[in-house]
Amino acid sequence: MPARRGAEEARARFSELLDAAERGDTTIILRRGKPVAAVAPIAECFPKQRSLLPLYGSGRGLCAKTIRELREEGERGWTACRRARCC
């Protein structure tokens, strides 16, 4: 369970909260008893993303439509939408 600190206490001891985050601990910041923010290790907030490079080219042949076909399909949809006056 993460530690919980009031906003004033968190402001007064912010460097300690950063030290705790470096150690892997999360602290919830409260304002008037309600959680409003967290000081957490960066890896917890932004997990490392896998590289997409190994997937490069693996989707060839999955889509039979050409750019022109997609463009024409979009134009047909937009024209129908304007006729129906929904946009």
ABEGO torsion letter per residue (X at the ends): XBBBBBAAAAAAAAAAAAAAAAAGBBBBBBBGGBBABBBBBAAAABBBBBBAAAABGAABGABABBAAAAAAAAAAAAAAAAAAGAX
